[in-house]
Amino acid sequence: MSLGPTELIIILVIVLLLFGTTRLPKLARSLGEASREFKKGV
């Protein structure tokens, strides 16, 4: 199950509304680190 560009845009808008633009860089950094750790483990 893969996400298309439309779904990604909708998710991005929802995340922006939930977290606001001030906390977004910290959130993105932690998501990137989690993704890297997950890929290392797999």
mmCIF file of the N, C-alpha and C atoms, coordinates in Angstrom:
data_MODEL
# 
_entry.id   MODEL 
# 
loop_
_atom_site.group_PDB 
_atom_site.id 
_atom_site.type_symbol 
_atom_site.label_atom_id 
_atom_site.label_alt_id 
_atom_site.label_comp_id 
_atom_site.label_asym_id 
_atom_site.label_entity_id 
_atom_site.label_seq_id 
_atom_site.pdbx_PDB_ins_code 
_atom_site.Cartn_x 
_atom_site.Cartn_y 
_atom_site.Cartn_z 
_atom_site.occupancy 
_atom_site.B_iso_or_equiv 
_atom_site.pdbx_formal_charge 
_atom_site.auth_seq_id 
_atom_site.auth_comp_id 
_atom_site.auth_asym_id 
_atom_site.auth_atom_id 
_atom_site.pdbx_PDB_model_num 
ATOM 1   N N  . MET A 1 1  ? 0.850  -1.186 0.000  1.00 0.00 ? 1  MET A N  1 
ATOM 2   C CA . MET A 1 1  ? 0.000  0.000  0.000  1.00 0.00 ? 1  MET A CA 1 
ATOM 3   C C  . MET A 1 1  ? 0.886  1.236  0.000  1.00 0.00 ? 1  MET A C  1 
ATOM 4   N N  . SER A 1 2  ? 0.864  1.966  -1.081 1.00 0.00 ? 2  SER A N  1 
ATOM 5   C CA . SER A 1 2  ? 1.711  3.150  -1.162 1.00 0.00 ? 2  SER A CA 1 
ATOM 6   C C  . SER A 1 2  ? 0.849  4.397  -1.272 1.00 0.00 ? 2  SER A C  1 
ATOM 7   N N  . LEU A 1 3  ? 1.388  5.494  -0.785 1.00 0.00 ? 3  LEU A N  1 
ATOM 8   C CA . LEU A 1 3  ? 0.652  6.756  -0.789 1.00 0.00 ? 3  LEU A CA 1 
ATOM 9   C C  . LEU A 1 3  ? 0.958  7.538  -2.056 1.00 0.00 ? 3  LEU A C  1 
ATOM 10  N N  . GLY A 1 4  ? -0.070 8.080  -2.650 1.00 0.00 ? 4  GLY A N  1 
ATOM 11  C CA . GLY A 1 4  ? 0.108  8.922  -3.824 1.00 0.00 ? 4  GLY A CA 1 
ATOM 12  C C  . GLY A 1 4  ? 0.375  10.356 -3.408 1.00 0.00 ? 4  GLY A C  1 
ATOM 13  N N  . PRO A 1 5  ? 0.671  11.215 -4.362 1.00 0.00 ? 5  PRO A N  1 
ATOM 14  C CA . PRO A 1 5  ? 0.976  12.620 -4.044 1.00 0.00 ? 5  PRO A CA 1 
ATOM 15  C C  . PRO A 1 5  ? -0.193 13.342 -3.373 1.00 0.00 ? 5  PRO A C  1 
ATOM 16  N N  . THR A 1 6  ? -1.414 13.009 -3.772 1.00 0.00 ? 6  THR A N  1 
ATOM 17  C CA . THR A 1 6  ? -2.573 13.670 -3.165 1.00 0.00 ? 6  THR A CA 1 
ATOM 18  C C  . THR A 1 6  ? -2.686 13.336 -1.686 1.00 0.00 ? 6  THR A C  1 
ATOM 19  N N  . GLU A 1 7  ? -2.503 12.066 -1.346 1.00 0.00 ? 7  GLU A N  1 
ATOM 20  C CA . GLU A 1 7  ? -2.576 11.661 0.057  1.00 0.00 ? 7  GLU A CA 1 
ATOM 21  C C  . GLU A 1 7  ? -1.483 12.325 0.876  1.00 0.00 ? 7  GLU A C  1 
ATOM 22  N N  . LEU A 1 8  ? -0.276 12.413 0.311  1.00 0.00 ? 8  LEU A N  1 
ATOM 23  C CA . LEU A 1 8  ? 0.825  13.049 1.037  1.00 0.00 ? 8  LEU A CA 1 
ATOM 24  C C  . LEU A 1 8  ? 0.537  14.519 1.312  1.00 0.00 ? 8  LEU A C  1 
ATOM 25  N N  . ILE A 1 9  ? -0.055 15.209 0.349  1.00 0.00 ? 9  ILE A N  1 
ATOM 26  C CA . ILE A 1 9  ? -0.383 16.622 0.541  1.00 0.00 ? 9  ILE A CA 1 
ATOM 27  C C  . ILE A 1 9  ? -1.438 16.779 1.627  1.00 0.00 ? 9  ILE A C  1 
ATOM 28  N N  . ILE A 1 10 ? -2.451 15.916 1.615  1.00 0.00 ? 10 ILE A N  1 
ATOM 29  C CA . ILE A 1 10 ? -3.500 15.984 2.636  1.00 0.00 ? 10 ILE A CA 1 
ATOM 30  C C  . ILE A 1 10 ? -2.910 15.739 4.016  1.00 0.00 ? 10 ILE A C  1 
ATOM 31  N N  . ILE A 1 11 ? -2.043 14.735 4.139  1.00 0.00 ? 11 ILE A N  1 
ATOM 32  C CA . ILE A 1 11 ? -1.411 14.439 5.427  1.00 0.00 ? 11 ILE A CA 1 
ATOM 33  C C  . ILE A 1 11 ? -0.564 15.614 5.886  1.00 0.00 ? 11 ILE A C  1 
ATOM 34  N N  . LEU A 1 12 ? 0.183  16.218 4.970  1.00 0.00 ? 12 LEU A N  1 
ATOM 35  C CA . LEU A 1 12 ? 1.022  17.366 5.319  1.00 0.00 ? 12 LEU A CA 1 
ATOM 36  C C  . LEU A 1 12 ? 0.180  18.526 5.834  1.00 0.00 ? 12 LEU A C  1 
ATOM 37  N N  . VAL A 1 13 ? -0.938 18.793 5.186  1.00 0.00 ? 13 VAL A N  1 
ATOM 38  C CA . VAL A 1 13 ? -1.824 19.879 5.629  1.00 0.00 ? 13 VAL A CA 1 
ATOM 39  C C  . VAL A 1 13 ? -2.378 19.588 7.020  1.00 0.00 ? 13 VAL A C  1 
ATOM 40  N N  . ILE A 1 14 ? -2.782 18.342 7.265  1.00 0.00 ? 14 ILE A N  1 
ATOM 41  C CA . ILE A 1 14 ? -3.312 17.978 8.584  1.00 0.00 ? 14 ILE A CA 1 
ATOM 42  C C  . ILE A 1 14 ? -2.241 18.149 9.651  1.00 0.00 ? 14 ILE A C  1 
ATOM 43  N N  . VAL A 1 15 ? -1.021 17.706 9.358  1.00 0.00 ? 15 VAL A N  1 
ATOM 44  C CA . VAL A 1 15 ? 0.074  17.848 10.320 1.00 0.00 ? 15 VAL A CA 1 
ATOM 45  C C  . VAL A 1 15 ? 0.350  19.320 10.600 1.00 0.00 ? 15 VAL A C  1 
ATOM 46  N N  . LEU A 1 16 ? 0.348  20.142 9.563  1.00 0.00 ? 16 LEU A N  1 
ATOM 47  C CA . LEU A 1 16 ? 0.558  21.582 9.758  1.00 0.00 ? 16 LEU A CA 1 
ATOM 48  C C  . LEU A 1 16 ? -0.520 22.178 10.653 1.00 0.00 ? 16 LEU A C  1 
ATOM 49  N N  . LEU A 1 17 ? -1.762 21.774 10.450 1.00 0.00 ? 17 LEU A N  1 
ATOM 50  C CA . LEU A 1 17 ? -2.852 22.304 11.269 1.00 0.00 ? 17 LEU A CA 1 
ATOM 51  C C  . LEU A 1 17 ? -2.737 21.834 12.716 1.00 0.00 ? 17 LEU A C  1 
ATOM 52  N N  . LEU A 1 18 ? -2.323 20.590 12.913 1.00 0.00 ? 18 LEU A N  1 
ATOM 53  C CA . LEU A 1 18 ? -2.240 20.046 14.271 1.00 0.00 ? 18 LEU A CA 1 
ATOM 54  C C  . LEU A 1 18 ? -1.073 20.630 15.054 1.00 0.00 ? 18 LEU A C  1 
ATOM 55  N N  . PHE A 1 19 ? 0.087  20.714 14.434 1.00 0.00 ? 19 PHE A N  1 
ATOM 56  C CA . PHE A 1 19 ? 1.300  21.072 15.166 1.00 0.00 ? 19 PHE A CA 1 
ATOM 57  C C  . PHE A 1 19 ? 1.727  22.518 14.973 1.00 0.00 ? 19 PHE A C  1 
ATOM 58  N N  . GLY A 1 20 ? 1.229  23.175 13.963 1.00 0.00 ? 20 GLY A N  1 
ATOM 59  C CA . GLY A 1 20 ? 1.654  24.543 13.702 1.00 0.00 ? 20 GLY A CA 1 
ATOM 60  C C  . GLY A 1 20 ? 3.041  24.560 13.088 1.00 0.00 ? 20 GLY A C  1 
ATOM 61  N N  . THR A 1 21 ? 3.462  25.730 12.638 1.00 0.00 ? 21 THR A N  1 
ATOM 62  C CA . THR A 1 21 ? 4.746  25.818 11.947 1.00 0.00 ? 21 THR A CA 1 
ATOM 63  C C  . THR A 1 21 ? 5.922  25.926 12.905 1.00 0.00 ? 21 THR A C  1 
ATOM 64  N N  . THR A 1 22 ? 5.676  26.232 14.175 1.00 0.00 ? 22 THR A N  1 
ATOM 65  C CA . THR A 1 22 ? 6.797  26.415 15.099 1.00 0.00 ? 22 THR A CA 1 
ATOM 66  C C  . THR A 1 22 ? 7.405  25.083 15.518 1.00 0.00 ? 22 THR A C  1 
ATOM 67  N N  . ARG A 1 23 ? 6.573  24.064 15.692 1.00 0.00 ? 23 ARG A N  1 
ATOM 68  C CA . ARG A 1 23 ? 7.088  22.772 16.142 1.00 0.00 ? 23 ARG A CA 1 
ATOM 69  C C  . ARG A 1 23 ? 7.421  21.832 14.999 1.00 0.00 ? 23 ARG A C  1 
ATOM 70  N N  . LEU A 1 24 ? 7.131  22.243 13.770 1.00 0.00 ? 24 LEU A N  1 
ATOM 71  C CA . LEU A 1 24 ? 7.307  21.349 12.628 1.00 0.00 ? 24 LEU A CA 1 
ATOM 72  C C  . LEU A 1 24 ? 8.757  20.914 12.384 1.00 0.00 ? 24 LEU A C  1 
ATOM 73  N N  . PRO A 1 25 ? 9.755  21.812 12.455 1.00 0.00 ? 25 PRO A N  1 
ATOM 74  C CA . PRO A 1 25 ? 11.134 21.350 12.220 1.00 0.00 ? 25 PRO A CA 1 
ATOM 75  C C  . PRO A 1 25 ? 11.585 20.279 13.213 1.00 0.00 ? 25 PRO A C  1 
ATOM 76  N N  . LYS A 1 26 ? 11.236 20.441 14.483 1.00 0.00 ? 26 LYS A N  1 
ATOM 77  C CA . LYS A 1 26 ? 11.620 19.445 15.487 1.00 0.00 ? 26 LYS A CA 1 
ATOM 78  C C  . LYS A 1 26 ? 10.921 18.118 15.215 1.00 0.00 ? 26 LYS A C  1 
ATOM 79  N N  . LEU A 1 27 ? 9.654  18.191 14.832 1.00 0.00 ? 27 LEU A N  1 
ATOM 80  C CA . LEU A 1 27 ? 8.887  16.992 14.517 1.00 0.00 ? 27 LEU A CA 1 
ATOM 81  C C  . LEU A 1 27 ? 9.476  16.279 13.302 1.00 0.00 ? 27 LEU A C  1 
ATOM 82  N N  . ALA A 1 28 ? 9.819  17.036 12.271 1.00 0.00 ? 28 ALA A N  1 
ATOM 83  C CA . ALA A 1 28 ? 10.390 16.446 11.058 1.00 0.00 ? 28 ALA A CA 1 
ATOM 84  C C  . ALA A 1 28 ? 11.734 15.791 11.357 1.00 0.00 ? 28 ALA A C  1 
ATOM 85  N N  . ARG A 1 29 ? 12.539 16.423 12.200 1.00 0.00 ? 29 ARG A N  1 
ATOM 86  C CA . ARG A 1 29 ? 13.838 15.857 12.553 1.00 0.00 ? 29 ARG A CA 1 
ATOM 87  C C  . ARG A 1 29 ? 13.660 14.531 13.293 1.00 0.00 ? 29 ARG A C  1 
ATOM 88  N N  . SER A 1 30 ? 12.729 14.484 14.234 1.00 0.00 ? 30 SER A N  1 
ATOM 89  C CA . SER A 1 30 ? 12.528 13.250 14.985 1.00 0.00 ? 30 SER A CA 1 
ATOM 90  C C  . SER A 1 30 ? 11.954 12.151 14.088 1.00 0.00 ? 30 SER A C  1 
ATOM 91  N N  . LEU A 1 31 ? 11.100 12.515 13.141 1.00 0.00 ? 31 LEU A N  1 
ATOM 92  C CA . LEU A 1 31 ? 10.583 11.520 12.203 1.00 0.00 ? 31 LEU A CA 1 
ATOM 93  C C  . LEU A 1 31 ? 11.699 10.973 11.315 1.00 0.00 ? 31 LEU A C  1 
ATOM 94  N N  . GLY A 1 32 ? 12.611 11.837 10.884 1.00 0.00 ? 32 GLY A N  1 
ATOM 95  C CA . GLY A 1 32 ? 13.734 11.394 10.073 1.00 0.00 ? 32 GLY A CA 1 
ATOM 96  C C  . GLY A 1 32 ? 14.645 10.450 10.834 1.00 0.00 ? 32 GLY A C  1 
ATOM 97  N N  . GLU A 1 33 ? 14.906 10.776 12.099 1.00 0.00 ? 33 GLU A N  1 
ATOM 98  C CA . GLU A 1 33 ? 15.743 9.903  12.924 1.00 0.00 ? 33 GLU A CA 1 
ATOM 99  C C  . GLU A 1 33 ? 15.066 8.556  13.144 1.00 0.00 ? 33 GLU A C  1 
ATOM 100 N N  . ALA A 1 34 ? 13.769 8.562  13.396 1.00 0.00 ? 34 ALA A N  1 
ATOM 101 C CA . ALA A 1 34 ? 13.041 7.307  13.594 1.00 0.00 ? 34 ALA A CA 1 
ATOM 102 C C  . ALA A 1 34 ? 13.067 6.461  12.327 1.00 0.00 ? 34 ALA A C  1 
ATOM 103 N N  . SER A 1 35 ? 12.928 7.109  11.181 1.00 0.00 ? 35 SER A N  1 
ATOM 104 C CA . SER A 1 35 ? 12.962 6.392  9.911  1.00 0.00 ? 35 SER A CA 1 
ATOM 105 C C  . SER A 1 35 ? 14.332 5.763  9.680  1.00 0.00 ? 35 SER A C  1 
ATOM 106 N N  . ARG A 1 36 ? 15.398 6.512  10.002 1.00 0.00 ? 36 ARG A N  1 
ATOM 107 C CA . ARG A 1 36 ? 16.760 5.979  9.842  1.00 0.00 ? 36 ARG A CA 1 
ATOM 108 C C  . ARG A 1 36 ? 16.980 4.779  10.755 1.00 0.00 ? 36 ARG A C  1 
ATOM 109 N N  . GLU A 1 37 ? 16.546 4.885  12.004 1.00 0.00 ? 37 GLU A N  1 
ATOM 110 C CA . GLU A 1 37 ? 16.717 3.773  12.938 1.00 0.00 ? 37 GLU A CA 1 
ATOM 111 C C  . GLU A 1 37 ? 15.943 2.545  12.465 1.00 0.00 ? 37 GLU A C  1 
ATOM 112 N N  . PHE A 1 38 ? 14.749 2.772  11.944 1.00 0.00 ? 38 PHE A N  1 
ATOM 113 C CA . PHE A 1 38 ? 13.936 1.662  11.449 1.00 0.00 ? 38 PHE A CA 1 
ATOM 114 C C  . PHE A 1 38 ? 14.628 0.964  10.282 1.00 0.00 ? 38 PHE A C  1 
ATOM 115 N N  . LYS A 1 39 ? 15.203 1.754  9.362  1.00 0.00 ? 39 LYS A N  1 
ATOM 116 C CA . LYS A 1 39 ? 15.882 1.169  8.206  1.00 0.00 ? 39 LYS A CA 1 
ATOM 117 C C  . LYS A 1 39 ? 17.135 0.405  8.629  1.00 0.00 ? 39 LYS A C  1 
ATOM 118 N N  . LYS A 1 40 ? 17.822 0.892  9.674  1.00 0.00 ? 40 LYS A N  1 
ATOM 119 C CA . LYS A 1 40 ? 18.995 0.166  10.182 1.00 0.00 ? 40 LYS A CA 1 
ATOM 120 C C  . LYS A 1 40 ? 18.586 -1.188 10.740 1.00 0.00 ? 40 LYS A C  1 
ATOM 121 N N  . GLY A 1 41 ? 17.449 -1.210 11.440 1.00 0.00 ? 41 GLY A N  1 
ATOM 122 C CA . GLY A 1 41 ? 16.994 -2.441 12.075 1.00 0.00 ? 41 GLY A CA 1 
ATOM 123 C C  . GLY A 1 41 ? 16.477 -3.475 11.088 1.00 0.00 ? 41 GLY A C  1 
ATOM 124 N N  . VAL A 1 42 ? 16.073 -3.034 9.917  1.00 0.00 ? 42 VAL A N  1 
ATOM 125 C CA . VAL A 1 42 ? 15.478 -3.970 8.945  1.00 0.00 ? 42 VAL A CA 1 
ATOM 126 C C  . VAL A 1 42 ? 16.504 -4.608 8.091  1.00 0.00 ? 42 VAL A C  1 
# 
